[in-house]
Amino acid sequence: MAAEIAIERLQRSDLPAALQLQSAAYPAFLVEEEAAFASRMVLRASYCLAAKRDGRLLGYLLAHGWVAGSPPLVGTVLADREPSEVLFLHDLAVGSALRGLKIGDRLVARAFALAAADGLRRAELIAVEGAADYWRRLGFAEEEASEALLAKVRGYGPAARWMTAAIPTSEAA
């Protein structure tokens, strides 16, 4: 019998495997250096998660509290900002051989639960490389944005889309 997939906090020790997953999942212009990647893990409002089986990283989610409507540019090393108004989902990657197991869905659901417990009620993301349909399935929708915000979104590639979703409260779950 296969071991259960555990969803837990992404740890510094997971970084080498996470960076390998990132490189396999994204084109070079979206691959971030270790410092930018790791900076999301140490924010006070970090919701960075790992999916593991038998200690092996299968996928990860980089997510953190942030200021609404102000996504960081690709490659930015982050520092804490106040206040955290929304949950920003920065990066989700799952090993290609494991797609279809709903690992990404589980990572997002856990981040939503943690963020809801901290009082966050809205999530934002930039869907890249044709992933908008995946995010729509999870309840995200494209939203009108200012020209300044759209300029940031374009930094994530020509297919990038600004998307938002309500975070269900535990009473609604």
N, C-alpha and C positions, 0 to 999 in steps of 0.2 A: 504494500500500500504506500502511495506517495505521501510524503510529509506535507503537512498543512502549510499554506502560505501565510506568513505573519506580516502584519502591517505595523511598523514601529517607526520611531524617530530616526531620521537619517543621521548617522554618526560620522565623525571625522574619519574613522577607519573605513567607512564605505566609499570615501572619495575616489580612490583609484578606479574601482569598479564602476562608479557612477560616471566618471569622466569618460570611460571607455564606452558605456551605453550612450552617452551624449554624442560622442564622435560618430557612432554607428547610426544614430537616429537622425542627425541633422546635417545639412550642408555646411561647409566650412565657415561661411560668413555668420552662422548662428551658433557656432561652437564657442563657448566661453572659456577663458583661462581659469585655472584653479582658484585664483584669488577672488574673482567675481563670483564663481560658483559657490565657493565656501562662505563668502560674506552673507549669503542668504540664510545659511544654516545657523549663524550665530546672532541674528537679530533677536531682540526681546520677543517680538511677535512672529517667531518662526513656526511655520507649519510644514516644514520639510520632512518628508516621509520616505520610508523605504519599504519595498515588498521583498521579503526574503523567504527562502526555503532552505532548510539545513544550513543556515548561515550565509548562503550565496545570494547576492543582490540580483533580483529579477527585474526590478523597475524602481523608479523613484519619482517623486513629485517635489519640485521646488516651489514653495508657496509661502507667503508672508503677509503680515498686515502692512498696509501702506496708505498713502494719501490718495483719495479718490481721483480718478481721471488723470493720473500722473505716472504712467508706467516708466520704469527706468529703461534707458537705452541698452541695447545689447552690449554686454561686456563691462557694464558699470559695476564697480566695487561699491557695495551698499554700506551705509551706516544707519543707525537707528534714526528715525524721524518721528515726530509726534504730530498729531495723534494718528493711530492706525484707524482709518475710517472704513476700509474695505479689506477683503482678502484678495491679494493679487496672486494669481496662479501664473508663475513665470515659465515653468518647464516641466513637462511630463514625458518620460521615456520608459519604454518597456522593451525588453529584448525581443527581437523580431520573431524568434521561434515560439514565443509565449503569447503572442497576440491572439485574442479570441477567448482568453481565460478571464476577462473582465478585471485584470489587475489594475489598469488605469482607473476604472470606475470605482474600485475599492479604495484606491489612494485618494481620489477626489472626495468620496463620501466621508472618509475619515477626517480629511482636512476641513470639510464643511462642518462636521460635528465639533471639532476642536475650536474652530473659529466662532461658531454659534455659542459655545459655552463661554467664550470670551466677549460676547456681545456684538460680534460683527454680523451684519444682516445682508451684505451684498458682496458679490465676488466679481472680479474683472480679470480679463486676460486678453492676450493678443494671439489669435489662432494663426498658426503658420503652416506653410507647405501643404495647403489643402485640408487642414484638420477641422475646418469650421463645421462640417457635418457631424463629426464626432462630438464636438462641444454642444451642438444643437441637441443631440440626443441626450445629453446630460442636463439640459434645461437652459443653456446659454442662448442668447439672441444677439444679433448685431444691433448696435445702438448708434444713433447719430452722434457725431463728435465734432469738436471745434477743429479748425484747420491746424492749429498748433498740435493737438492730440493726433490728428491724422498724419502729420509729418513724422511724429515719433513712430506710429504704427508702420509707416512705409519703410522705416529703418529695419524692420523685421522681414522685408521681402515683398515682392509685388502681389503675392497672394494673401498677405496678412490681413486679418479682419479684427476690429475692436469688438469685443463681446462682453456681455454682463449677464448676471443671473442673481436671483434672490437666493439667499442661504436659508433653507428651511430651519425653523426653530424646532427644538426637541418636542414641543407640544404638537407640531404639525407632522412630525415624523411617525 
